[in-house]
Amino acid sequence: MNCPLKKRWERRKDARPQELLAAALDLFVERGFAATRLDDVAARAGVSKGTLYLYFTNKEELFKAVVRENVVPVLGEAEGILESFEGSTVELFREMVLGWWERIGATKLSGITKLMMAESSNFPEVARFYHDEVIQRGNAMIARMLRRGVERGEFRPVDIEHATQLVCSPMIMLMMWKHSFAECRTEQFSPEAYLNSFVDLFLNGMLTQPPR
């Protein structure tokens, strides 16, 4: 005879890692890495601290799991778009920048970037992990996109490494602003308009001149 209560308990047990990761993401964004305590993560997820340790051995492993669950899959999706895109690199660049804002920048995940910018020097192991699995992979993807434009004759030859950093910097600034000074700003500000201006300025600097 099936027991409905037992089934509900099993579903609850299966859901616990996801509930813990969701609670951890909220607290990491709200408080930062150093100030987030495992007791608070467990409490927000509605489980005991002992239950949390069944899935994650320490705070560093919990943070890594949060990034792998939420950020890394978005990078994978973007890489898939880059590999399969058939239009111009101008169209691809615009889609990648605006898609990044929709999936990362406009969400609480952008708070992870602020956390890393603020606290990475105090937690070198976490910083190395984030660099290897997020920053390095993201930079490589941007470099491939720019190189695609150069090879197709759409973009003029440039230093790809420096151009990659120039692409990243305005987007990082927007995320830092969102989690630092956005609440203090009295006038209206549109992140989408900001990103469209950035795209237009960057592309006008990259595009090859049309033949006379």
Salt bridges, closest charged atoms under 4 A:
GLU10 OE2 - LYS6 NZ 2.47
GLU19 OE1 - ARG12 NH1 2.76
ASP26 OD1 - LYS108 NZ 2.48
GLU30 OE2 - ARG44 NH1 2.92
ASP39 OD1 - LYS49 NZ 3.13
ASP40 OD2 - ARG31 NH1 2.73
ASP40 OD1 - ARG37 NH2 3.16
GLU61 OE2 - LYS64 NZ 3.48
GLU77 OE1 - ARG103 NH1 2.35
GLU79 OE1 - ARG137 NH2 2.83
GLU83 OE2 - ARG144 NE 3.64
GLU125 OE2 - LYS64 NZ 3.22
ASP132 OD1 - HIS131 ND1 3.25
GLU133 OE2 - ARG68 NH2 2.59
GLU154 OE1 - ARG152 NE 3.04
ASP159 OD2 - HIS162 ND1 3.42
GLU187 OE2 - ARG185 NH2 3.44
ASP200 OD1 - ARG94 NH2 2.81
